[in-house]
Amino acid sequence: MGEVPEITDLKQVIEPHLPEGSTLESYKSRYLTKPGDNYGSVMLAVQAHIRNADGSVRDLPLIAKLPPLTNDLYWQIFQPERTCITENAVYQYLSPELDKLQLEAGILPAELFDGFPRYYGSRISLDPKAAKVDRDAVLVQENVTVRGYQPGNRHKAYDLAHTVLILNYLARYHALPIALRLKKPEVYEKYVRPFFLKFNMNGNIDPEQKKQMDEELMKDIRAVTNDERDVARVKELQEAFDAFQADKDEEDGPFTSLVHGDLWINNMMVKYDEEGTPTKLKIVDFQIAQYGSLVHDIIFLLFSSVDVQVLEDNYYNFLSIYYKAFIQSLKSVNVDTSGYSYEKFHEEVQRVAYLQLPHAIFMMKVILADNSTIPDDYKDMDFSVLSKNTGIKTIVTKFEAILRLGKKFNIFF
């Protein structure tokens, strides 16, 4: 995978986040993810040697996230100028403000929302006055695998237990920023809203490349349906999703919150107990988080990452599980929920859900990409991976399921 990039002056980033008197002695790093498991950044596992105030030394396992240093195509598409600043804001501003909001409502420290990994500092440049992200940007967080959290496998969709756990976390992740907006509007306007503006990835993809990807996708759609109306509708949905991404920022509404925007298996880490029961979750990778309807995350999660049969048996049940956890979370921080009826929530689902079907369809090419089509080195990753995965049986079968369930649950047409 090539030589591991050096992190200049890591001390300056993490020492303010260590206990008083602790210093970074030295560190070792290696690549954390394989090409194909992460696109918009370079992920390093860092073993930091920390000298405590009493002189003893301990190991602190961290993860350092760098912009796509070696891959110019990804630098152009993911615009670290925007994505790094958004992700840093989740840890720097949002997470502490949500903790404070919950503590002020009397929620016990051990029961606070724990869906974010612990933060160990970030910077956008070595120059403290810089306003623009450069190649020395880094975000450091705890390595949660040491505490028993495990990444999912993109070839293995979530079962019922995992889905119920994730929906409960997702409901809190959406509800608490809404509560912050309603209860502390000035804090929200200063520390949250400006960092989560609309992000249009398509704006930076070569139009010819985009056209080719769309055509290859339609070839696969034609392979699963003989009905020209279905083909035309998928094309229509894709155009609607593209237009939505390019559109202006969303206005405030009862169900607008911080949408993760990319909530699939690789962006969640699950903790298990001794019996193997999933008990806790960490959500990661907030690069394209933006302000919008919380329905985007729910539908994308369900259609991209949940087992087809489990989704078919539980779709309405999942909406209800999410809704109950969402209301409970708002009530826990003393928000009046009289304007949040299940009917209104359901109307919001019907208004927005269709936009996430083309997103799930497109992402299947990434999620179910055959490992043998992925290059060994991150810098060699490009869109040819998507072409190589045209016509692959697992992907085509999943396309078929998305169309069928989209129709069944009245969100395709």
N, C-alpha and C positions, 0 to 999 in steps of 0.2 A: 504493500500500500504506500510505498514511498517513505521518505524520512518524516519523522514526527515534528511538526512545527514547534519552534521555541516560543515560550511566553516570556516576553521581556518584563522584568520588574513585577513579578507576581506578588511579591511582598506588599507592594503599595496597594494592591487590590484587596488582599484578604486580611491583612493584619488589623484593620479597624473593626473586623467582624469576629476577631478571636477574643477570648477572655483577657482581661487587663494584664499586661505584663508578658503575654505570650508573643513569640516571634516565629517567623518561618525560617527554619534552618536551611532546608534544601528540599527539592522535590524530584520525582521521576514521573514521566508521562508516557502513555501509549495511546494508540487509536482505540476508541471505545466501540464504534459501530462499523459495520461492514458497508461498503458502497451498496446503495439500494435500500438501506434501512434509514438513511437520513439524507436529505437533499440540500436543504438551505443553509447548512452550517457544517463546520468540522468539529467533531466531538472527541475530546481527549479524557481518558481516565487519568487522574493525577493522584499520586501517593505523596502527600505532603508530610514532611517531618517537622513537627512543631515543638519548640522549646517552651515549656511552661514557666510561669513566674518563679517556681521553686527550683528551676534548673533541670528538672527531668524532661525527657524527650518522648513524645508520643507520635503515632502515625495518624494522620487524618485523611481518609479517602474522599476525594473531591472529583467533580466533573467540571472541566473547563470547556466552554462553548465559544468557538471562534467563528468569525464570518467565513464564507467559502473562499479561503485564501488562494487555493491552487486551481480553482475552477472558474474561469472568467465568465463562462456562460451563466453559471448560477449566481455569480455576483451581480450580473446584469438583471437577471430575472427576479431574484429575491430582494434586491435593493436593500442591503444592510443599513443604508442611510435611514431607512424607515423601520425595518424589521428588528434591528438590534435595540433601537430606542424603545419600541413598543414592549419587547420582551423584558428589558431591564425595568421598565415601569411597573410591571406586574410584581416584581420582587421588591423594588425600591420603595414604591408608594402604595400600590393597591393592597398588598398582603398586610403590611403593618396597620393600614387604616381599617381594614376589615377586622383585624384582631381587636383593635381599640373599640370599634363599634360593638362587637360582641361582648367584650369585657364590661363596657359601660351599660350593657343591657343585663348584666348579671350572669352571663354564661361562664361556667367554670373554665379556668385555663386549660384543663385537660380535655375539655369538650369543644374547644374552638375548631373551626373548619381547618382541617389539616391536609388539604388537597394539593398544596404547593410544596416542593422541596425547600429545604432551608437554604437561605441566601448567604453567600460569602463574598459579595462584592462584584462590581462590574465597572467597566470604563468604555468609552467610545474611542479613545485615543490616548497616547502617552502625554499629549499636550492637554493639561487640565482646562485650558481656555477653549479648546476646540469645540466647534458646534457640529462638526460633520464626522460621521463614523469613518474610521480608516482601518488599515489592516492590523493595527495593534489593539483593536477592540477585543474585549473578552468578558464573558459572564461566568462567574464561578458559583457552583451550588454543591450541596452535599451529594455524595454518591449513595443513593438510597438502596442500592443492591446490598450494601453492607448491613442494612437494617431489615433485610428479608424481602424487599420489593423486587419483583421480577418483571422484565419486559414481556409483552405478549409475543406470539409468533404470528406474523402476518398471514401465514397459510392456514391458521386454525382460528375460525371465528368464535366469538364468545358464546358461552352457554347461558342458561337462565340465571344461575347464581351470579355470574360475573355481571350480566346486564343489569340486574336489580341493584347490585352494589354501585355500579357506575352511574345509574340514573339518580340514585340518592345523592351522590357527590355532585353530579352535574347540576341538580336542582339547587343545591346550596351555593355552588359556584356562580350561578346566575342570580339567585335571590339576594345575596348579600350586597353586590354592587348596586342593585335597584334600591335596597334599603339605605345604602350610603347616599345615593342621589336624593332620596326623599327626605332623609333626616339631617344630612349635612351637605346641602347643595353647594356651599362655598368651597368645601374641601374637595367635593367631587369635581367641580368646575376647574379647580386649580391642579389637582394631582392625578385625575383619572381621565376625564374626557379628552384633553388635548393629545393624549398619547395613543388613542385608539380610533384613529380616523380610517376611512375606507382604504382598502388595499386592493389594487387591481394587478394581479400577476400577469394577466394577458397583455397589459400595456407594454411589457418589456420583452415579449416573445416575437421573434421575426414573423411577420404575417404569413410568409410562405410556409414556414415550419408549422404554424398554427393551423393553416389550411390542410396541410398533409395529415396532421394528427386528427383533425375533425373527420377527414375522409376515411382514414383507417378505422376510426371508431364506427362510422356509419356502415362500413363493410361488415364489421362484426355484428352490428345490430341487424343488418339484412340476413345474416346467417341464422338468427334466432326467430325471425318472424316473417311470414309471407304477407302480412297485412301492411299494405302501403301506408295506411293511416297511421300505424304505429311508427313506421320509419319517419314519416313526415312530422309526427308529434315529438319524437326524440330530437330531431333537428331543431324544431321550434323551441323545445325546452332548453336545448343547448344555447341557442341564441338569446333566450330570455335570461339564462344564468350569466352569460357574457355581458349582457346589457346591465344586469343588476350589479355585477362587479365594477363596471365602469361608471355606475351612477354616483350621485352625490351622497354625502353622509346621511344616515337615517335620522329622522326626528325622534324626540322622546315619545315614548308610548308606554302603556302599562307593562308590556312584555319586552321592552328593549333593554338589553344589558350588554355585558362584554362577551361577545361570541368568541369562542376559541378559534373557530374557522377551519380546523384541520383535525377534528377529534376522531382519529382512527386508531387501531390497535397499537401502532408503534409509538403513539404519543401518550400512552397510559402505562403506569407501572403498578402492579397489584401485589399486595402483601397477603400471605396465607398463614393460617395457624397450623398446628402440628398435624391436624387431620387433612390439611390441604384445602380447607374452606377459605375462599377469598374474604378478607376482613377489612382491608384498607386500600386506599387508592392515592396515587400521586399523579397529577396531570402535568405534562411537560410540553415544551415547545410552543411558546405563545407568540411566535414570530409574526403570524398573520392575524392575530387577535384584532377584532374591530367591534365597533358599536353597532348593534343591530338586534333583530328579533331572536330571542333565545331558541325559537323553533329550528333555526338553521342547524344548531349543534345536535338537537335531539334526532332529527330526521337523518342527518348525515351519519351520525353514530349508528343508528339502527340499521340503515340500509348498507353501510359500508363494512360494518364490523361484527354484526350479530348473525348467528347461525340462521339460515333461511327458515328452517322448520320452527325454530324457537320464535322468530319474528312473526311468522304466519299465525302461530297459535296465540301470541300474546300482544299483538300490536296495540289494541285499544287498552289492554291491561297495562302496558308499559306507559302509555300516555297518562293513565290514571295514577300509577305509582310515582311518576315524575311530579305530577301536579300536587299530590298530597305532600310530598317532601318539600316542594317549592313553597307551598302555603305555610307549612310548619316552620320553615326557615324564616320566612318573613315575620311570622308571629313571634318567633324566638327573640327578635330584636325590636319588638313592639311596633310593627308596621300594621296599620289598619288594612285588612284584606277584603273589605266589603266590595271593592271594585274588581276583585279577581275571581269571578265565578268560573266554574268549570266550563260553562257554555262559552264564556268570553275566551277562555284558553283554547277551547276547541275551534272557535272561529279563527283564532290566530294561526292555529295549525293548518286549517284549510286555506288560509290566505297565503301562507309562506311555503308550505311543505314541498310543493311541486318543484321549486327552484333547486332543491337539494338532490333530486333524482339524477339530473345530468352530472352533478358534482360526484355523486357516488359512482355513477357509471364510468366517468373518466378515471376516477381514482382506482378503480379495479385493475386497470392496466399497471398501476404502480404497486398496489397492495399484493396482487397475485402474480406479479412478474416472476417468471421462472428464474431461479438462482443462477442457472447456467448462462443466462443472457446478460448478466450483470458483470461489468469489467472488474478486475481486481483492484484497480487504483481509482480513488475518488475523483482525481482530476480528469479521468477518461469518461466519466459519466456524462451522457447527453441524451437527447430525445430518441436516439436510435433504439434505446431499450423498449420504448413503447411500440415501435414498428416491429421489433423482434417478437413481441408478445401478441401480435395480431393473430386471431384464429386459435389461440390456445384454449383447449377444451374447458378447463376450470373457469376461465374468465368468461367465455361465451355462456356457460351454464349459469353463471352468476348474473350476467346481463338478462338472461331469460327470466330469472327469479325476480329481479328488480322491476322489470316491466309488468310481470304477472301480479306481484304484490302491490305495485303502484296503482294498478287498475282496481284490484280487489279492495283496497282501502281508500279508493276514491281520491287519489292525489296525482294520478297520471294525466287525466284529462281535465 
